[in-house]
Structures are given as structure tokens and as C-alpha cells.
Amino acid sequence: MDSFEAQPGNKAAGTDKVSKAEYAQGVEERIKALSAGRRSLNYRPQPVRRV
């Protein structure tokens, strides 16, 4: 939450066209969902091919 609050709100909307004020509605739930998604993914990159 600290990083979200530290961001200035007068900047342009991102590529998804959502402003900070719009994103602030339900921000705690969004951040919890993002965090849970990151923790549950088991990303395993393929081995590097040596030449």
C-alpha cells in the first residue's frame, strides 16, 4: 500500500486507461489478488540451450 500511496495522482493513465483515482476503488483487494497470483505461480524457465 505504501508504494501505491507514494505514486503521484496527477500523471496520465496507463496503457489500460485506468487512472489512479479509478484504480483506488478496491485497491486493497486488487493488491491482495496480484500478490496471491504471484505467489501461486510456479514459473520454471526452460534450460538455456548452449551452442
C-alpha positions in Angstrom: 0.0 0.0 0.0 2.9 2.4 0.7 4.1 2.3 -2.9 0.6 2.9 -4.2 0.1 5.9 -2.0 3.5 7.3 -2.9 2.7 7.5 -6.6 1.6 10.9 -7.8 -2.0 11.0 -8.9 -1.7 13.8 -11.5 0.0 11.6 -14.1 -1.6 10.2 -17.3 -3.5 7.0 -17.2 -1.5 3.9 -18.2 -1.9 1.7 -21.3 -5.1 0.2 -19.7 -6.6 3.7 -19.5 -7.2 3.4 -15.7 -6.3 6.5 -13.6 -5.1 6.3 -10.1 -8.5 7.5 -8.8 -10.2 4.7 -10.7 -7.7 2.1 -9.5 -8.1 3.3 -5.9 -11.6 1.8 -5.8 -10.9 -1.6 -4.3 -7.2 -1.2 -4.3 -6.6 -3.5 -1.3 -8.4 -6.4 -3.0 -6.5 -5.8 -6.2 -3.2 -5.8 -4.5 -4.1 -9.0 -2.5 -5.1 -10.7 -5.7 -1.9 -9.7 -7.5 0.2 -10.9 -4.6 -1.6 -14.2 -4.4 -1.2 -14.7 -8.1 2.5 -14.1 -8.0 3.0 -16.5 -5.1 1.0 -19.3 -6.6 2.6 -19.4 -10.0 5.4 -21.9 -10.4 7.3 -20.4 -13.2 10.1 -22.7 -14.4 12.1 -21.4 -17.3 13.4 -23.9 -19.9 17.0 -24.7 -19.7 19.3 -22.5 -21.7 20.4 -24.1 -24.9 24.2 -24.0 -25.2 25.7 -23.7 -28.6 
